[in-house]
Amino acid sequence: MKELQASQVPIQDPFWTQQLDINASRAIFHQWDELIKSGCIDNFRIVCNEIEGFREGWVFADSDAYKWLDAAARIHANHPDPKLKTLMDELVALLARTQTPDGYLYTYNQFHFAGQRWVNMQIEHELYCLGHLIEGCISHFQATGENTALAIAEKAADLLVKDFLGGPPEHTEGHQEVEIALLRLFQIIGHSAYLELARHFIEVRGRIVGFRSLYKQEVTSYEERKAYVRKQRIRHAATHTEYALSKIPPDNEAKVPPHSNQRRKQNALSGKYNQQHAPVRQQFTPEGHAVRYGYFQTATALLQRLTGDQSLLPALKKSWERMVTKRMYVTGGLGSLPGNEGFGHDYELDPEYAYTETCAALASLFWNWEMALITGEAKYSDLFEWQLYNAAAVGMGTDGDTYLYNNPLKVQGDIRRRAWYSVPCCPSNLSRTWAHIGKYIYSYEQDAVWIHQFIGNAIQANVDIPLKISMQSSLPFDGMVTIQVNPNTPNPVCLYLRRPCWSGNFRVKLNGEHLPVNQPEILTIFESTAQGYDPRQSQFLEIKRVWQADDKLEIEFELPIQVRRAHPKVKGHSGKVAITRGPLVYCLESIDNPGLDLFNIQLNPSSLHAETDPDMLGAITMLKAEGSNGEQLVLIPYYRWGNRGPSQMNVWIDTIQ
């Protein structure tokens, strides 16, 4: 299948227009202010000798500036803003001044270890940073048509080709991302060396002989280098009395299970932490750090789509199946272990220890999109939607200036939204994804169009797609969708409409006449997966006809309230349920249920009903129910929790048996 650019599908949607306006008018500028405040942008100025100071942040701090550029450019493509354009251009010019003549750019080494490169590649994120640099520069080029940033990307990629193409497996990056960037740059430039280097990184991963020994050596070296930097910092502070020892905000909070550090070390030494434990075609199980896993799967799927290498597909499909059925939370969240920010064992899905990093959900979105394009199967688009509205959307607060890094399903007051984090990877990752949401609605071939997501939009008239479409949608709170169809030519075209797994009866009218639709069995209790959500029940409805001008499809999805139960192998979930309606997971939050113990109350499922409050959290549809003792319970969409100050929250609720 072919895909459209986000700029070709302007969003006009009651739900998403508000989110995108907040993203463009508030979130992106808040993020810039925080990058300035934390010293991230000044790191480049210091390396350029334009200001005096000391480099701040983690080894991978550069990537936060690059992801901001990526997000800003994507926003500017849809919402042109002179102020944003000025900030982007200033950053691009600064990056050009900081980049070495041969294309290297990594402030950690340039400031602390001048002349050193490619040190501790499993740990120190050089290629990860350069990958985000390349992606940000591509987005700037696509938004502006200017070559200034693209030239930076090409210089960096050319250096990587020179230094790494044909190299040993030891020269693969510990945190995947550069593979995606190289493949995207190949799509823009057409230089085959970029595709070949991405293929090389993917093919040699998991083939390091003696990985355990190598990793131990790198940990020792990394700690020695950190100690050296600490001494540098102390010396700098001694001669600069105005210098504060750190500008970095606190780390995110997470409830940590017993033996977490021990398990993380074992995971890292085995190679599973960064997917170095087996070659790509033998990785059938989600392992290790969930973001790295998602980026690796995305790159592999994109490589398959660009090359047609069918041998890559079996592992991609098996790994996805294992993830969905045994290692994914009901929200679509990924990663049950805070220690390694990633996967635990099958059915190890404790709601309070759930890490489910926002970036892991976003990485899964990217992967599912590639799988949908490759296979045309509805299950991948269904999971995309579910994760979009739950595991991803929860990451950004209602005003765009507070965020969640990790997203547990049970919170007893120790997790809250923050303006920024010591590792601020999620805010700009969210913003760049929101700005690209139009990209994920349609795909097409010469005589077919797939509708993956039901988000209000209008495809621009000059786009090479066999049908011109505009859509109005009332999701996620109501189920009415209207699609206006206009053909380019009077030839037969197949239109594929996704029936989500969450929908009950699915009614479709064409120009006022009902179309015959096979109705699925209406299920109210799901136990086929670890946590009760099963995207494999989704399917595409095919409508093939010679479309006429102004043909109108009217779709009505039922949004039944569904009671989901965990698989019996998931510990601690007996007698508990998760409540969903449409594509949304619901939760109890203490602010709506004052005086009640959210973790020791029994919900009566038969009393559940939906109500819309125009004054509550943006006119959301909430659910109300009774407790076993007549208590009145209020449930709100999970993605909206934590926006009204510190609170408790619970997704898995005890129920009357």
Summary of the structure (lengths in Angstrom):
residues: 657
radius of gyration: 24.5
end to end distance: 47.2
largest distance: 79.9
contacts: 2332
relative contact order: 0.10
helix: 42%
strand: 17%
